[in-house]
Amino acid sequence: MVNNPKEWMYSKILLYRSNVLFMNFFSVFVCTIGTLFLVFADVYVLASAFFQSKKEKETKFKHLHYQKRSWFFLANIH
């Protein structure tokens, strides 16, 4: 049996409060890291798609430029 029930109850309440605070901080930390990871992943995917489409446009433009300069293209104008 516990010598002082009030002290025992108070220690249990403090332990519960510290565990709840730790879990709150831990969940906030995990959610923040997860959110940052998702944001960086979205930015990476969007940026890579943007630069890839820009690169494809440049190569397409170069191809059309060389095609217009070629004799084959000029000979096939109707």
N, CA, C and O atoms as a GROMACS GRO file, in nm:
protein
  312
    1MET      N    1   0.084  -0.119   0.000
    1MET     CA    2   0.000   0.000   0.000
    1MET      C    3   0.088   0.125   0.000
    1MET      O    4   0.196   0.127   0.059
    2VAL      N    5   0.040   0.228  -0.067
    2VAL     CA    6   0.114   0.352  -0.077
    2VAL      C    7   0.100   0.430   0.053
    2VAL      O    8  -0.007   0.435   0.113
    3ASN      N    9   0.212   0.493   0.097
    3ASN     CA   10   0.209   0.567   0.222
    3ASN      C   11   0.122   0.692   0.212
    3ASN      O   12   0.043   0.720   0.302
    4ASN      N   13   0.137   0.766   0.103
    4ASN     CA   14   0.062   0.890   0.088
    4ASN      C   15  -0.015   0.885  -0.044
    4ASN      O   16   0.043   0.906  -0.150
    5PRO      N   17  -0.144   0.857  -0.039
    5PRO     CA   18  -0.221   0.843  -0.164
    5PRO      C   19  -0.226   0.972  -0.246
    5PRO      O   20  -0.228   0.967  -0.369
    6LYS      N   21  -0.229   1.087  -0.178
    6LYS     CA   22  -0.232   1.214  -0.252
    6LYS      C   23  -0.105   1.232  -0.334
    6LYS      O   24  -0.110   1.273  -0.450
    7GLU      N   25   0.008   1.202  -0.272
    7GLU     CA   26   0.136   1.216  -0.342
    7GLU      C   27   0.145   1.118  -0.460
    7GLU      O   28   0.195   1.153  -0.566
    8TRP      N   29   0.094   0.996  -0.438
    8TRP     CA   30   0.096   0.895  -0.544
    8TRP      C   31   0.008   0.940  -0.661
    8TRP      O   32   0.046   0.926  -0.778
    9MET      N   33  -0.109   0.994  -0.628
    9MET     CA   34  -0.201   1.040  -0.732
    9MET      C   35  -0.140   1.158  -0.809
    9MET      O   36  -0.150   1.168  -0.931
   10TYR      N   37  -0.076   1.248  -0.734
   10TYR     CA   38  -0.013   1.364  -0.798
   10TYR      C   39   0.100   1.320  -0.891
   10TYR      O   40   0.114   1.376  -1.000
   11SER      N   41   0.178   1.223  -0.850
   11SER     CA   42   0.287   1.174  -0.936
   11SER      C   43   0.231   1.107  -1.062
   11SER      O   44   0.287   1.120  -1.171
   12LYS      N   45   0.118   1.035  -1.045
   12LYS     CA   46   0.056   0.972  -1.161
   12LYS      C   47   0.003   1.078  -1.259
   12LYS      O   48   0.016   1.063  -1.381
   13ILE      N   49  -0.056   1.185  -1.205
   13ILE     CA   50  -0.108   1.292  -1.291
   13ILE      C   51   0.007   1.360  -1.365
   13ILE      O   52  -0.003   1.388  -1.484
   14LEU      N   53   0.118   1.386  -1.293
   14LEU     CA   54   0.234   1.449  -1.357
   14LEU      C   55   0.291   1.358  -1.465
   14LEU      O   56   0.329   1.405  -1.573
   15LEU      N   57   0.298   1.228  -1.438
   15LEU     CA   58   0.349   1.134  -1.537
   15LEU      C   59   0.258   1.132  -1.660
   15LEU      O   60   0.306   1.131  -1.774
   16TYR      N   61   0.127   1.131  -1.637
   16TYR     CA   62   0.033   1.132  -1.748
   16TYR      C   63   0.048   1.260  -1.830
   16TYR      O   64   0.050   1.256  -1.954
   17ARG      N   65   0.058   1.375  -1.761
   17ARG     CA   66   0.072   1.503  -1.833
   17ARG      C   67   0.202   1.508  -1.912
   17ARG      O   68   0.204   1.558  -2.024
   18SER      N   69   0.311   1.457  -1.855
   18SER     CA   70   0.438   1.460  -1.928
   18SER      C   71   0.432   1.367  -2.050
   18SER      O   72   0.486   1.399  -2.156
   19ASN      N   73   0.365   1.252  -2.035
   19ASN     CA   74   0.350   1.162  -2.150
   19ASN      C   75   0.265   1.225  -2.259
   19ASN      O   76   0.296   1.212  -2.378
   20VAL      N   77   0.158   1.293  -2.220
   20VAL     CA   78   0.071   1.358  -2.319
   20VAL      C   79   0.147   1.470  -2.390
   20VAL      O   80   0.137   1.485  -2.511
   21LEU      N   81   0.223   1.548  -2.313
   21LEU     CA   82   0.303   1.654  -2.375
   21LEU      C   83   0.406   1.596  -2.470
   21LEU      O   84   0.425   1.647  -2.580
   22PHE      N   85   0.473   1.489  -2.427
   22PHE     CA   86   0.571   1.426  -2.515
   22PHE      C   87   0.506   1.375  -2.642
   22PHE      O   88   0.560   1.392  -2.752
   23MET      N   89   0.389   1.311  -2.629
   23MET     CA   90   0.322   1.259  -2.748
   23MET      C   91   0.275   1.373  -2.838
   23MET      O   92   0.278   1.360  -2.960
   24ASN      N   93   0.232   1.484  -2.779
   24ASN     CA   94   0.192   1.598  -2.861
   24ASN      C   95   0.311   1.654  -2.938
   24ASN      O   96   0.301   1.679  -3.058
   25PHE      N   97   0.423   1.672  -2.870
   25PHE     CA   98   0.542   1.723  -2.938
   25PHE      C   99   0.589   1.624  -3.043
   25PHE      O  100   0.629   1.664  -3.153
   26PHE      N  101   0.585   1.496  -3.010
   26PHE     CA  102   0.630   1.394  -3.104
   26PHE      C  103   0.542   1.390  -3.228
   26PHE      O  104   0.592   1.382  -3.340
   27SER      N  105   0.409   1.398  -3.208
   27SER     CA  106   0.319   1.394  -3.324
   27SER      C  107   0.334   1.520  -3.408
   27SER      O  108   0.329   1.513  -3.531
   28VAL      N  109   0.352   1.636  -3.344
   28VAL     CA  110   0.375   1.759  -3.419
   28VAL      C  111   0.504   1.749  -3.498
   28VAL      O  112   0.509   1.790  -3.614
   29PHE      N  113   0.609   1.694  -3.437
   29PHE     CA  114   0.737   1.677  -3.505
   29PHE      C  115   0.723   1.584  -3.625
   29PHE      O  116   0.771   1.616  -3.734
   30VAL      N  117   0.657   1.471  -3.606
   30VAL     CA  118   0.640   1.374  -3.716
   30VAL      C  119   0.555   1.434  -3.828
   30VAL      O  120   0.587   1.417  -3.946
   31CYS      N  121   0.447   1.504  -3.792
   31CYS     CA  122   0.361   1.564  -3.894
   31CYS      C  123   0.435   1.674  -3.969
   31CYS      O  124   0.417   1.690  -4.090
   32THR      N  125   0.517   1.750  -3.898
   32THR     CA  126   0.594   1.856  -3.965
   32THR      C  127   0.694   1.797  -4.062
   32THR      O  128   0.707   1.844  -4.175
   33ILE      N  129   0.766   1.695  -4.020
   33ILE     CA  130   0.863   1.630  -4.109
   33ILE      C  131   0.792   1.568  -4.229
   33ILE      O  132   0.838   1.581  -4.342
   34GLY      N  133   0.680   1.502  -4.205
   34GLY     CA  134   0.604   1.441  -4.315
   34GLY      C  135   0.551   1.545  -4.412
   34GLY      O  136   0.556   1.525  -4.534
   35THR      N  137   0.501   1.655  -4.360
   35THR     CA  138   0.450   1.761  -4.447
   35THR      C  139   0.562   1.823  -4.529
   35THR      O  140   0.546   1.846  -4.649
   36LEU      N  141   0.675   1.850  -4.465
   36LEU     CA  142   0.789   1.906  -4.540
   36LEU      C  143   0.836   1.810  -4.648
   36LEU      O  144   0.870   1.852  -4.758
   37PHE      N  145   0.837   1.679  -4.616
   37PHE     CA  146   0.878   1.581  -4.716
   37PHE      C  147   0.781   1.582  -4.835
   37PHE      O  148   0.824   1.579  -4.951
   38LEU      N  149   0.651   1.587  -4.807
   38LEU     CA  150   0.554   1.589  -4.916
   38LEU      C  151   0.564   1.717  -4.999
   38LEU      O  152   0.552   1.713  -5.122
   39VAL      N  153   0.586   1.830  -4.933
   39VAL     CA  154   0.599   1.957  -5.006
   39VAL      C  155   0.722   1.953  -5.095
   39VAL      O  156   0.715   1.992  -5.212
   40PHE      N  157   0.836   1.906  -5.041
   40PHE     CA  158   0.957   1.900  -5.124
   40PHE      C  159   0.942   1.799  -5.238
   40PHE      O  160   0.994   1.822  -5.347
   41ALA      N  161   0.871   1.689  -5.212
   41ALA     CA  162   0.850   1.591  -5.319
   41ALA      C  163   0.763   1.651  -5.430
   41ALA      O  164   0.791   1.631  -5.548
   42ASP      N  165   0.658   1.725  -5.391
   42ASP     CA  166   0.573   1.789  -5.492
   42ASP      C  167   0.651   1.893  -5.572
   42ASP      O  168   0.639   1.899  -5.695
   43VAL      N  169   0.730   1.973  -5.503
   43VAL     CA  170   0.810   2.075  -5.573
   43VAL      C  171   0.909   2.009  -5.668
   43VAL      O  172   0.929   2.056  -5.780
   44TYR      N  173   0.972   1.900  -5.624
   44TYR     CA  174   1.068   1.830  -5.709
   44TYR      C  175   1.000   1.774  -5.834
   44TYR      O  176   1.052   1.787  -5.945
   45VAL      N  177   0.883   1.711  -5.815
   45VAL     CA  178   0.813   1.652  -5.930
   45VAL      C  179   0.768   1.760  -6.027
   45VAL      O  180   0.783   1.746  -6.148
   46LEU      N  181   0.711   1.869  -5.974
   46LEU     CA  182   0.665   1.976  -6.062
   46LEU      C  183   0.781   2.044  -6.134
   46LEU      O  184   0.771   2.074  -6.253
   47ALA      N  185   0.891   2.067  -6.063
   47ALA     CA  186   1.007   2.132  -6.125
   47ALA      C  187   1.068   2.042  -6.232
   47ALA      O  188   1.106   2.090  -6.338
   48SER      N  189   1.080   1.913  -6.204
   48SER     CA  190   1.138   1.824  -6.304
   48SER      C  191   1.048   1.814  -6.427
   48SER      O  192   1.097   1.808  -6.540
   49ALA      N  193   0.916   1.813  -6.406
   49ALA     CA  194   0.824   1.809  -6.521
   49ALA      C  195   0.833   1.939  -6.601
   49ALA      O  196   0.830   1.937  -6.724
   50PHE      N  197   0.845   2.052  -6.530
   50PHE     CA  198   0.856   2.180  -6.599
   50PHE      C  199   0.983   2.188  -6.682
   50PHE      O  200   0.979   2.228  -6.799
   51PHE      N  201   1.097   2.148  -6.622
   51PHE     CA  202   1.223   2.156  -6.696
   51PHE      C  203   1.229   2.054  -6.807
   51PHE      O  204   1.291   2.079  -6.911
   52GLN      N  205   1.165   1.939  -6.788
   52GLN     CA  206   1.163   1.839  -6.894
   52GLN      C  207   1.081   1.890  -7.013
   52GLN      O  208   1.122   1.873  -7.128
   53SER      N  209   0.966   1.952  -6.986
   53SER     CA  210   0.885   2.004  -7.096
   53SER      C  211   0.957   2.120  -7.165
   53SER      O  212   0.948   2.136  -7.287
   54LYS      N  213   1.030   2.202  -7.087
   54LYS     CA  214   1.107   2.311  -7.146
   54LYS      C  215   1.218   2.255  -7.236
   54LYS      O  216   1.243   2.308  -7.345
   55LYS      N  217   1.283   2.148  -7.190
   55LYS     CA  218   1.389   2.086  -7.270
   55LYS      C  219   1.331   2.026  -7.398
   55LYS      O  220   1.390   2.039  -7.505
   56GLU      N  221   1.215   1.961  -7.387
   56GLU     CA  222   1.152   1.903  -7.506
   56GLU      C  223   1.113   2.012  -7.606
   56GLU      O  224   1.127   1.993  -7.727
   57LYS      N  225   1.064   2.127  -7.556
   57LYS     CA  226   1.030   2.237  -7.646
   57LYS      C  227   1.154   2.289  -7.718
   57LYS      O  228   1.148   2.319  -7.837
   58GLU      N  229   1.266   2.299  -7.645
   58GLU     CA  230   1.389   2.348  -7.708
   58GLU      C  231   1.436   2.252  -7.816
   58GLU      O  232   1.474   2.295  -7.924
   59THR      N  233   1.434   2.122  -7.787
   59THR     CA  234   1.480   2.026  -7.888
   59THR      C  235   1.383   2.023  -8.006
   59THR      O  236   1.427   2.007  -8.121
   60LYS      N  237   1.254   2.038  -7.980
   60LYS     CA  238   1.157   2.041  -8.089
   60LYS      C  239   1.180   2.165  -8.176
   60LYS      O  240   1.175   2.158  -8.299
   61PHE      N  241   1.206   2.278  -8.110
   61PHE     CA  242   1.232   2.402  -8.184
   61PHE      C  243   1.358   2.388  -8.269
   61PHE      O  244   1.360   2.430  -8.386
   62LYS      N  245   1.464   2.331  -8.212
   62LYS     CA  246   1.588   2.311  -8.288
   62LYS      C  247   1.562   2.219  -8.407
   62LYS      O  248   1.613   2.243  -8.517
   63HIS      N  249   1.485   2.115  -8.385
   63HIS     CA  250   1.455   2.022  -8.494
   63HIS      C  251   1.380   2.093  -8.607
   63HIS      O  252   1.412   2.074  -8.725
   64LEU      N  253   1.281   2.174  -8.570
   64LEU     CA  254   1.208   2.247  -8.674
   64LEU      C  255   1.298   2.348  -8.744
   64LEU      O  256   1.286   2.369  -8.865
   65HIS      N  257   1.388   2.409  -8.669
   65HIS     CA  258   1.479   2.507  -8.727
   65HIS      C  259   1.569   2.440  -8.831
   65HIS      O  260   1.587   2.493  -8.941
   66TYR      N  261   1.625   2.324  -8.796
   66TYR     CA  262   1.711   2.255  -8.891
   66TYR      C  263   1.630   2.198  -9.008
   66TYR      O  264   1.679   2.190  -9.121
   67GLN      N  265   1.506   2.159  -8.978
   67GLN     CA  266   1.422   2.104  -9.086
   67GLN      C  267   1.389   2.214  -9.187
   67GLN      O  268   1.384   2.187  -9.307
   68LYS      N  269   1.366   2.334  -9.141
   68LYS     CA  270   1.336   2.444  -9.233
   68LYS      C  271   1.456   2.480  -9.317
   68LYS      O  272   1.441   2.524  -9.431
   69ARG      N  273   1.576   2.463  -9.263
   69ARG     CA  274   1.697   2.498  -9.337
   69ARG      C  275   1.736   2.390  -9.438
   69ARG      O  276   1.815   2.415  -9.529
   70SER      N  277   1.682   2.269  -9.421
   70SER     CA  278   1.727   2.161  -9.509
   70SER      C  279   1.665   2.173  -9.648
   70SER      O  280   1.554   2.224  -9.664
   71TRP      N  281   1.739   2.125  -9.750
   71TRP     CA  282   1.691   2.128  -9.888
   71TRP      C  283   1.572   2.036  -9.907
   71TRP      O  284   1.485   2.061  -9.990
   72PHE      N  285   1.568   1.928  -9.826
   72PHE     CA  286   1.458   1.834  -9.837
   72PHE      C  287   1.326   1.903  -9.802
   72PHE      O  288   1.225   1.884  -9.871
   73PHE      N  289   1.328   1.982  -9.696
   73PHE     CA  290   1.206   2.052  -9.656
   73PHE      C  291   1.168   2.157  -9.760
   73PHE      O  292   1.050   2.175  -9.790
   74LEU      N  293   1.266   2.227  -9.815
   74LEU     CA  294   1.237   2.330  -9.914
   74LEU      C  295   1.186   2.268 -10.044
   74LEU      O  296   1.102   2.328 -10.112
   75ALA      N  297   1.235   2.151 -10.078
   75ALA     CA  298   1.191   2.087 -10.201
   75ALA      C  299   1.050   2.031 -10.190
   75ALA      O  300   0.984   2.010 -10.291
   76ASN      N  301   1.002   2.008 -10.067
   76ASN     CA  302   0.869   1.950 -10.048
   76ASN      C  303   0.764   2.054 -10.016
   76ASN      O  304   0.655   2.017  -9.970
   77ILE      N  305   0.790   2.182 -10.037
   77ILE     CA  306   0.687   2.283 -10.015
   77ILE      C  307   0.587   2.277 -10.129
   77ILE      O  308   0.626   2.281 -10.246
   78HIS      N  309   0.461   2.266 -10.097
   78HIS     CA  310   0.357   2.259 -10.202
   78HIS      C  311   0.283   2.389 -10.208
   78HIS      O  312   0.192   2.404 -10.290
   0.00000   0.00000   0.00000
